[in-house]
């Protein structure tokens, strides 16, 4: 139901981020179940000249491979930390969008790719990985540090970009990120680009990231929660900017200072409560279909959904003094360049 609702919002692509190997495997199954496999015109150029006939019925689905910092205990808990890491690498290589033979044959990249790969894969990034010192109760600092460092190897081998997470850990996070990116650059084998998603740091922290080549900044509702945050996002160069939702989290709340800048809104209801109440009645198939149709364009109350990316663009455009359509297209171009350099 949720996936079908997104078809009317203009979304072209949804990246379903994973936080463990198991979540990635679940996401791959989700992609296989729902994804149409139809291409979207424009590809990595981000021209925005798509026609209705070129768009799929539903948004294309892709996913990631990696371990979230708060979940890094899964390595030790697996009983074989190196074995678990090896499975991550195998999964990323086997299902990689970049390492597919379709892309290799047409673009001539990555000649050492796995011979077993026969079609464009659903995995477009390594992540979500990084450091989270605000929630150490879920995973200790030392464990996070070890496995954040190791996951750069996944990006190096697969040539997939990284989808990164940093909370309350900027000093260590930036130090590790800089070390790996500079070392790879110096060795003549630069790492793929990366995005620091859900950025809510200071101007000083932003400036740190901007000193590194290939590092992008992802903005969502959590990036726009305070007046200070609204000032910080003004300073992200357009060529380094991406927008996201981090659904089902990080929505723009009515209490946020940028809420007044939101123009695009959806009716929202407590759908779970509605369906639970209706369980008391014996609805026939026609009545069920009518109910589903009546809720098709209704979002779930207090839940961030992919379509809400429009609201992020609207707030961002207002505080930056930019045209929202131009800003949206710039962010689309950046996203396509990083995650879909060969188109989809």
Secondary structure in CASP SS format (residue, H / E / C, confidence):
PFRMAT SS
TARGET T0000
AUTHOR 0000-0000-0000
METHOD secondary structure of the structure
MODEL  1
X C 1.00
X H 1.00
X H 1.00
X H 1.00
X H 1.00
X H 1.00
X H 1.00
X H 1.00
X C 1.00
X C 1.00
X C 1.00
X C 1.00
X E 1.00
X E 1.00
X E 1.00
X E 1.00
X C 1.00
X C 1.00
X C 1.00
X C 1.00
X H 1.00
X H 1.00
X H 1.00
X H 1.00
X H 1.00
X H 1.00
X H 1.00
X H 1.00
X H 1.00
X H 1.00
X H 1.00
X H 1.00
X H 1.00
X H 1.00
X C 1.00
X C 1.00
X C 1.00
X C 1.00
X C 1.00
X C 1.00
X C 1.00
X C 1.00
X H 1.00
X H 1.00
X H 1.00
X C 1.00
X C 1.00
X C 1.00
X C 1.00
X C 1.00
X C 1.00
X H 1.00
X H 1.00
X H 1.00
X C 1.00
X C 1.00
X C 1.00
X C 1.00
X C 1.00
X E 1.00
X E 1.00
X E 1.00
X E 1.00
X E 1.00
X E 1.00
X C 1.00
X C 1.00
X C 1.00
X H 1.00
X H 1.00
X H 1.00
X C 1.00
X H 1.00
X H 1.00
X H 1.00
X H 1.00
X H 1.00
X C 1.00
X C 1.00
X C 1.00
X H 1.00
X H 1.00
X H 1.00
X H 1.00
X H 1.00
X H 1.00
X H 1.00
X H 1.00
X H 1.00
X H 1.00
X H 1.00
X H 1.00
X H 1.00
X H 1.00
X C 1.00
X E 1.00
X C 1.00
X C 1.00
X C 1.00
X C 1.00
X H 1.00
X H 1.00
X H 1.00
X H 1.00
X H 1.00
X H 1.00
X H 1.00
X C 1.00
X C 1.00
X C 1.00
X C 1.00
X C 1.00
X C 1.00
X C 1.00
X C 1.00
X C 1.00
X C 1.00
X C 1.00
X C 1.00
X C 1.00
X C 1.00
X C 1.00
X E 1.00
X E 1.00
X E 1.00
X E 1.00
X E 1.00
X E 1.00
X E 1.00
X E 1.00
X E 1.00
X E 1.00
X H 1.00
X H 1.00
X H 1.00
X C 1.00
X C 1.00
X C 1.00
X C 1.00
X C 1.00
X H 1.00
X H 1.00
X H 1.00
X H 1.00
X H 1.00
X H 1.00
X H 1.00
X H 1.00
X H 1.00
X H 1.00
X H 1.00
X H 1.00
X H 1.00
X H 1.00
X H 1.00
X H 1.00
X H 1.00
X H 1.00
X C 1.00
X C 1.00
X E 1.00
X E 1.00
X E 1.00
X E 1.00
X E 1.00
X E 1.00
X E 1.00
X C 1.00
X C 1.00
X H 1.00
X H 1.00
X H 1.00
X H 1.00
X H 1.00
X H 1.00
X H 1.00
X H 1.00
X H 1.00
X H 1.00
X H 1.00
X H 1.00
X H 1.00
X H 1.00
X H 1.00
X H 1.00
X H 1.00
X C 1.00
X C 1.00
X C 1.00
X C 1.00
X C 1.00
X C 1.00
X C 1.00
X E 1.00
X E 1.00
X E 1.00
X C 1.00
X C 1.00
X C 1.00
X C 1.00
X C 1.00
X C 1.00
X H 1.00
X H 1.00
X H 1.00
X H 1.00
X H 1.00
X H 1.00
X H 1.00
X H 1.00
X C 1.00
X C 1.00
X C 1.00
X C 1.00
X E 1.00
X E 1.00
X E 1.00
X E 1.00
X E 1.00
X C 1.00
X H 1.00
X H 1.00
X H 1.00
X H 1.00
X C 1.00
X C 1.00
X H 1.00
X H 1.00
X H 1.00
X H 1.00
X H 1.00
X H 1.00
X H 1.00
X C 1.00
X C 1.00
X C 1.00
X C 1.00
X H 1.00
X H 1.00
X H 1.00
X E 1.00
X E 1.00
X E 1.00
X C 1.00
X C 1.00
X C 1.00
X C 1.00
X C 1.00
X C 1.00
X C 1.00
X C 1.00
X C 1.00
X C 1.00
X C 1.00
X C 1.00
X C 1.00
X C 1.00
X C 1.00
X H 1.00
X H 1.00
X H 1.00
X C 1.00
X C 1.00
X C 1.00
X C 1.00
X C 1.00
X C 1.00
X E 1.00
X E 1.00
X C 1.00
X H 1.00
X H 1.00
X H 1.00
X H 1.00
X H 1.00
X H 1.00
X H 1.00
X H 1.00
X C 1.00
X C 1.00
X C 1.00
X C 1.00
X C 1.00
X C 1.00
X H 1.00
X H 1.00
X H 1.00
X H 1.00
X H 1.00
X H 1.00
X H 1.00
X H 1.00
X H 1.00
X H 1.00
X C 1.00
X C 1.00
X C 1.00
X C 1.00
X E 1.00
X E 1.00
X C 1.00
X C 1.00
X C 1.00
X C 1.00
X C 1.00
X H 1.00
X H 1.00
X H 1.00
X H 1.00
X H 1.00
X H 1.00
X H 1.00
X H 1.00
X H 1.00
X H 1.00
X H 1.00
X H 1.00
X H 1.00
X H 1.00
X H 1.00
X C 1.00
X C 1.00
X C 1.00
X H 1.00
X H 1.00
X H 1.00
X H 1.00
X H 1.00
X H 1.00
X H 1.00
X H 1.00
X H 1.00
X H 1.00
X H 1.00
X H 1.00
X H 1.00
X H 1.00
X H 1.00
X H 1.00
X C 1.00
X C 1.00
X C 1.00
X C 1.00
X C 1.00
END
